[in-house]
Amino acid sequence: MGPVRTTVVGVLLAAGQGSRFGSPKALIELGGQTLAERGVDLLRAGGADPVIVVTGAAPLRLPGTLTVYNPEWHTGMGSSLRAALRFLQSGDRAADPAAGPETPAAPPAADAVVVTLADQPLVGVQAVARLIDACRDGATVAVATYDGKPRNPVLLARERWAEVAEMATGDSGARAFLRARPDLVTFIECGDVGRADDIDTPEDLARIAALEAGTL
């Protein structure tokens, strides 16, 4: 029997207003790309296909991606995760009033999603790839860890989506589900291939740019 062929869709949560930064973080540039563009490239290079970008505070249209608008973006990333899972399960998605008309797209068939955040640009391609490998080895929930600390990305198999969506509120994303069902979680150490630093402020951006340039 050959390897299991699992279709894993990438989900980039990029809907926030960036209140601490002063502007939507998805549009911030780092290394010649916006954080949204970097997040899409990260997911694709790690093996996720296609990639869904969840938008909100700022309209985004990135080539080769599916866009899901979250009208409740101001309530936190939990609503963005719910919007992505709702689209994948039923094709339901809201129209973005700031982006103009868009041709409706059918949701892609998917066995699992791997979810990451636009404001964590250093997690590394191999973190995504390792979670997808864990899924193909049988894991239904996998979480990247850095020096043993669970962060992002997070992989969720289809059979977990309904429970995850029900528990995703505020800025917790999948965290409430992960804490409630630790028996399901496979932790994948990724500290050797990336970092989970957040960009929340201009100072964070400067520090991460210095890390990339090797000057810090």
DONUMI-292714 format. One record per residue (C-alpha): y, z, x. Coordinates in nm, 2 decimals, padded with zeros to 4 digits, always signed. Last residue first. Example, Ala and Ser with C-alpha at 12.3 -4.5 7.8 and 13.67 -1.06 7.14 Angstrom:
# residues 2
{{-00.11; +00.71; +01.37}}
{{-00.45; +00.78; +01.23}}
***
This chain:
# residues 216
{{+04.11; +01.52; +02.08}}
{{+04.21; +01.19; +02.25}}
{{+03.89; +01.01; +02.18}}
{{+04.06; +00.76; +01.95}}
{{+03.84; +00.85; +01.66}}
{{+03.91; +01.22; +01.71}}
{{+04.29; +01.15; +01.74}}
{{+04.28; +00.96; +01.41}}
{{+04.09; +01.26; +01.26}}
{{+04.36; +01.50; +01.38}}
{{+04.65; +01.28; +01.26}}
{{+04.48; +01.24; +00.92}}
{{+04.43; +01.62; +00.89}}
{{+04.80; +01.68; +00.97}}
{{+04.90; +01.43; +00.70}}
{{+04.70; +01.66; +00.46}}
{{+04.37; +01.66; +00.27}}
{{+04.16; +01.45; +00.50}}
{{+03.82; +01.61; +00.50}}
{{+03.59; +01.65; +00.81}}
{{+03.23; +01.58; +00.74}}
{{+03.12; +01.47; +01.08}}
{{+02.88; +01.21; +01.21}}
{{+02.56; +01.10; +01.39}}
{{+02.43; +01.42; +01.54}}
{{+02.55; +01.64; +01.26}}
{{+02.34; +01.44; +01.02}}
{{+02.07; +01.70; +00.92}}
{{+01.89; +01.59; +00.60}}
{{+01.84; +01.86; +00.33}}
{{+01.59; +01.78; +00.06}}
{{+01.69; +01.94; -00.27}}
{{+01.47; +01.98; -00.57}}
{{+01.39; +02.35; -00.53}}
{{+01.76; +02.42; -00.49}}
{{+01.81; +02.33; -00.86}}
{{+02.10; +02.54; -00.99}}
{{+02.29; +02.52; -00.66}}
{{+02.25; +02.14; -00.64}}
{{+02.35; +02.10; -01.00}}
{{+02.66; +02.30; -00.96}}
{{+02.75; +02.11; -00.64}}
{{+02.72; +01.76; -00.79}}
{{+03.09; +01.71; -00.83}}
{{+03.24; +02.06; -00.81}}
{{+03.61; +01.95; -00.84}}
{{+03.62; +02.02; -01.21}}
{{+03.29; +01.97; -01.39}}
{{+02.96; +01.80; -01.31}}
{{+02.68; +02.00; -01.49}}
{{+02.60; +01.75; -01.77}}
{{+02.63; +01.46; -01.52}}
{{+02.38; +01.61; -01.28}}
{{+02.13; +01.68; -01.56}}
{{+02.16; +01.32; -01.69}}
{{+02.14; +01.17; -01.34}}
{{+01.83; +01.35; -01.21}}
{{+01.57; +01.09; -01.32}}
{{+01.78; +00.82; -01.16}}
{{+01.75; +00.96; -00.81}}
{{+02.05; +01.14; -00.66}}
{{+02.17; +01.11; -00.30}}
{{+02.45; +01.32; -00.16}}
{{+02.69; +01.21; +00.12}}
{{+02.83; +01.47; +00.17}}
{{+02.83; +01.84; +00.26}}
{{+02.55; +02.09; +00.32}}
{{+02.60; +02.31; +00.63}}
{{+02.31; +02.31; +00.88}}
{{+02.51; +02.19; +01.17}}
{{+02.62; +01.91; +00.95}}
{{+02.41; +01.86; +00.64}}
{{+02.35; +01.55; +00.43}}
{{+02.20; +01.61; +00.09}}
{{+01.89; +01.46; -00.07}}
{{+01.78; +01.47; -00.44}}
{{+01.48; +01.27; -00.56}}
{{+01.30; +01.27; -00.23}}
{{+00.99; +01.05; -00.22}}
{{+00.98; +00.87; +00.12}}
{{+01.21; +00.60; -00.02}}
{{+01.46; +00.87; -00.11}}
{{+01.44; +01.02; +00.24}}
{{+01.51; +00.67; +00.39}}
{{+01.81; +00.64; +00.16}}
{{+01.94; +00.98; +00.28}}
{{+01.89; +00.88; +00.64}}
{{+02.08; +00.55; +00.59}}
{{+02.38; +00.72; +00.44}}
{{+02.40; +00.97; +00.72}}
{{+02.34; +00.69; +00.97}}
{{+02.66; +00.51; +00.86}}
{{+02.87; +00.81; +00.96}}
{{+03.03; +01.11; +00.79}}
{{+03.36; +01.03; +00.96}}
{{+03.57; +00.89; +00.67}}
{{+03.56; +01.20; +00.45}}
{{+03.85; +01.13; +00.22}}
{{+03.69; +00.84; +00.03}}
{{+03.41; +01.06; -00.09}}
{{+03.03; +00.98; -00.08}}
{{+02.76; +00.93; -00.34}}
{{+02.42; +00.77; -00.28}}
{{+02.27; +00.65; -00.61}}
{{+01.91; +00.61; -00.71}}
{{+01.66; +00.38; -00.88}}
{{+01.93; +00.13; -00.97}}
{{+01.97; -00.18; -01.19}}
{{+02.33; -00.29; -01.17}}
{{+02.56; -00.21; -01.46}}
{{+02.67; -00.52; -01.65}}
{{+03.02; -00.64; -01.56}}
{{+03.31; -00.69; -01.79}}
{{+03.57; -00.93; -01.66}}
{{+03.89; -00.74; -01.59}}
{{+04.22; -00.73; -01.76}}
{{+04.52; -00.55; -01.59}}
{{+04.50; -00.29; -01.32}}
{{+04.73; -00.02; -01.44}}
{{+04.57; +00.04; -01.78}}
{{+04.22; +00.08; -01.62}}
{{+03.97; +00.00; -01.89}}
{{+03.70; +00.26; -01.95}}
{{+03.33; +00.22; -01.87}}
{{+03.01; +00.22; -02.06}}
{{+02.73; +00.01; -01.90}}
{{+02.47; +00.26; -02.03}}
{{+02.30; +00.44; -01.74}}
{{+02.50; +00.30; -01.45}}
{{+02.83; +00.33; -01.63}}
{{+02.76; +00.68; -01.73}}
{{+02.66; +00.77; -01.38}}
{{+02.99; +00.64; -01.24}}
{{+03.20; +00.81; -01.50}}
{{+03.01; +01.14; -01.46}}
{{+03.08; +01.13; -01.08}}
{{+03.45; +01.07; -01.15}}
{{+03.46; +01.35; -01.41}}
{{+03.32; +01.59; -01.15}}
{{+03.57; +01.47; -00.89}}
{{+03.86; +01.66; -01.06}}
{{+04.04; +01.69; -01.39}}
{{+04.32; +01.45; -01.30}}
{{+04.06; +01.16; -01.28}}
{{+04.00; +01.19; -01.66}}
{{+04.06; +00.81; -01.72}}
{{+03.80; +00.73; -01.46}}
{{+03.80; +00.36; -01.39}}
{{+03.48; +00.21; -01.26}}
{{+03.51; -00.08; -01.02}}
{{+03.22; -00.29; -00.89}}
{{+03.25; -00.40; -00.53}}
{{+03.24; -00.74; -00.36}}
{{+03.61; -00.75; -00.27}}
{{+03.80; -00.42; -00.33}}
{{+04.02; -00.38; -00.64}}
{{+04.19; -00.05; -00.65}}
{{+04.44; +00.09; -00.90}}
{{+04.57; +00.44; -00.79}}
{{+04.53; +00.77; -00.98}}
{{+04.19; +00.68; -01.11}}
{{+03.93; +00.48; -00.94}}
{{+03.55; +00.51; -00.90}}
{{+03.43; +00.24; -00.65}}
{{+03.07; +00.12; -00.71}}
{{+02.88; -00.04; -00.42}}
{{+02.59; -00.28; -00.46}}
{{+02.40; -00.22; -00.25}}
{{+02.35; +00.09; -00.03}}
{{+02.20; +00.03; +00.31}}
{{+02.41; +00.24; +00.55}}
{{+02.63; -00.06; +00.63}}
{{+02.72; -00.10; +00.27}}
{{+02.80; +00.27; +00.22}}
{{+03.02; +00.29; +00.52}}
{{+03.19; -00.04; +00.45}}
{{+03.28; +00.09; +00.10}}
{{+03.41; +00.42; +00.24}}
{{+03.62; +00.24; +00.51}}
{{+03.78; +00.02; +00.24}}
{{+03.87; +00.33; +00.03}}
{{+04.01; +00.51; +00.33}}
{{+04.24; +00.21; +00.39}}
{{+04.17; +00.01; +00.70}}
{{+04.36; -00.05; +01.03}}
{{+04.21; +00.26; +01.21}}
{{+04.31; +00.49; +00.93}}
{{+04.52; +00.38; +00.64}}
{{+04.58; +00.59; +00.32}}
{{+04.52; +00.41; +00.00}}
{{+04.21; +00.61; -00.11}}
{{+04.41; +00.92; -00.03}}
{{+04.65; +00.88; -00.33}}
{{+04.99; +01.01; -00.22}}
{{+05.15; +01.34; -00.11}}
{{+04.87; +01.47; +00.10}}
{{+04.83; +01.79; -00.09}}
{{+04.85; +01.61; -00.43}}
{{+04.61; +01.34; -00.32}}
{{+04.60; +01.17; -00.66}}
{{+04.22; +01.15; -00.68}}
{{+04.01; +00.85; -00.80}}
{{+03.83; +00.74; -00.48}}
{{+03.47; +00.86; -00.54}}
{{+03.26; +00.60; -00.36}}
{{+02.92; +00.53; -00.53}}
{{+02.66; +00.33; -00.34}}
{{+02.36; +00.19; -00.53}}
{{+02.01; +00.25; -00.41}}
{{+01.73; +00.01; -00.51}}
{{+01.39; +00.16; -00.39}}
{{+01.12; -00.06; -00.26}}
{{+00.83; +00.18; -00.19}}
{{+00.66; +00.10; +00.14}}
{{+00.34; -00.10; +00.14}}
{{+00.00; +00.00; +00.00}}
***
